[in-house]
Amino acid sequence: MNDRDRIARHRRDLVVQRLFGGVMALQGTTRAIDSPDVEARVARTIDDPGTTIS
């Protein structure tokens, strides 16, 4: 593997890790949401990255 491929792989891994970290943080906040509309919107936001990355 050359340096270019290694750097690209590292950056991709970093983006995926940060994305899942953000999703986990959002999951932790859903209990504090009082509005069903807002809760549904956050739930869609949480679900989207998983389907995109898979």
N, C-alpha and C positions, 0 to 999 in steps of 0.2 A: 504494500500500500504506500503510495507516495504521500508527501506532505500535504498536498492539496486535498486529497481524499480524506486524510486523517483530520485535517482542520474542519472540513465540511461535516464530517461525521460528528465531531465534537460539538460544533455549533448546533447541529440538529438535536443532539441529545440534550444540550442545555435548554433549547427552546421547549422541548417536550417536558423536561423536568419543571421548568417555570410555569408552563401551561397547567400541568397537573397540580402544582402547588396553588395556583390561583383557583382552580376548581375546588380543591379541598377547603380553601379559605371560604369560598362562597357557600359550600355545603355547611360549614359551621355557622354561618349567619342566617340560614333559612329559618331557624327556630325563633329568631327575633322579628320575623316579618309578620305584620298583622294583616296586610292586604292580600286577599287571594289572587288578585291580578298581578301584583308584584311578585308574589311567590311563584306563580306560573311562569312568569318571565325569567326569573332567576333559575328555575328548574330547567327551562329550555337552554339557557346559557350554560348550565352545568352539563347537560347531555350532549350538546354539540361537539365539543372538543374530543370526546371519547369516540364518537363516530367518525370524526375527521381523521384521527390518528390511526385508528384500527386498520 
